[in-house]
Amino acid sequence: MRPRFETLYALIGDDAKVFADIGYDLGALMVAFLKRRPHGQAVGVEIQPQAAARFRSTHAATLGRAGLDRVTLLTGSGLAPLTDRAADAAPIDCAVIAGIGEDTTLSLCRASAELVAALPRLVICIPTFHATIRPGLAELGLYAADERLVVDRGRTYEVIAFEPGVEPSDDAVATLFGPRLFERRDPGVVGWLEDVRDRYQKAYAHGLRNYLNGPRRALGEKLARLDEALERARQWDDATRTSG
Ligand SMILES: C[S@@+](CC[C@H](N)C(=O)[O-])C[C@H]1O[C@@H](n2cnc3c(N)ncnc32)[C@H](O)[C@@H]1O
């Protein structure tokens, strides 16, 4: 499996028995979960009407009848279809939303705020650098309990596991960029932030003209603190090299 999927899989958590994949597309993550956990159940939601039939025909041989019986495929948008599950269905331990843009991911979570707040874990992987998802999910009562950086096909992705609760850190820069990454002094932070700086430098210098007002403000405020975040990460990298 590609590194991004391996990281998503790792953050679903070892104890999860039922996991939901919102926007499962070809279903790689669900297949891994069903194969690796013989008693696990997966619930997939896709907006593409043909996705369910495609999943069943593509993965029938790999999963077999017993594997297919452990997956429920729902057609619709975001987390809302999860409420269509049978009343006696086992509760979802973890939902994943990966590969969907920041604005859409946040609107889907806001549209199902009650359901989101009741999830033991919600794993998010936004495909681009983002600025509104952390504060947006904090408003829904979640904090980043765990987070990882993963490089896949030359790009760095943040994979964040949110859980109910309040962010314990009062470190403003760390909270903005990744409190658990900063706590852990993650060695990937320098490379990731250098890449973000290189990619956004031009747009930032031109006032992020191509962004809508709300995201533009949040992204501008975050990028304004990028050098500070990078400087801190470089210091801990230097300290590790010196002590090693
Ligand atoms: C880029 S793919 C990502 C697939 C996979 N989750 C991954 O991380 O590689 C995004 C998928 O999300 C689906 N999608 C987009 N908006 C959605 C929505 N509102 N509800 C459910 N699925 C959605 C798309 O149809 C597409 O299959």
The ligand as a Gaussian input file, in Angstrom:
#p B3LYP/6-31G(d) Opt

LIG

0 1
 C       -9.202000      12.283000      -4.425000
 S      -10.326000      11.042000      -3.982000
 C       -9.579000      10.419000      -2.498000
 C       -9.852000       8.977000      -2.327000
 C       -9.287000       8.360000      -1.059000
 N      -10.065000       8.745000       0.100000
 C       -7.836000       8.751000      -0.868000
 O       -7.522000       9.330000       0.168000
 O       -7.019000       8.474000      -1.757000
 C      -11.698000      11.899000      -3.301000
 C      -12.923000      11.012000      -3.277000
 O      -13.904000      11.624000      -2.458000
 C      -15.156000      11.523000      -3.093000
 N      -15.982000      12.629000      -2.600000
 C      -15.853000      13.945000      -2.873000
 N      -16.779000      14.661000      -2.220000
 C      -17.494000      13.765000      -1.489000
 C      -18.599000      13.888000      -0.618000
 N      -19.155000      15.072000      -0.354000
 N      -19.080000      12.773000      -0.039000
 C      -18.549000      11.551000      -0.312000
 N      -17.517000      11.379000      -1.156000
 C      -16.997000      12.465000      -1.731000
 C      -14.844000      11.598000      -4.575000
 O      -15.871000      11.024000      -5.351000
 C      -13.533000      10.822000      -4.658000
 O      -13.750000       9.464000      -4.880000

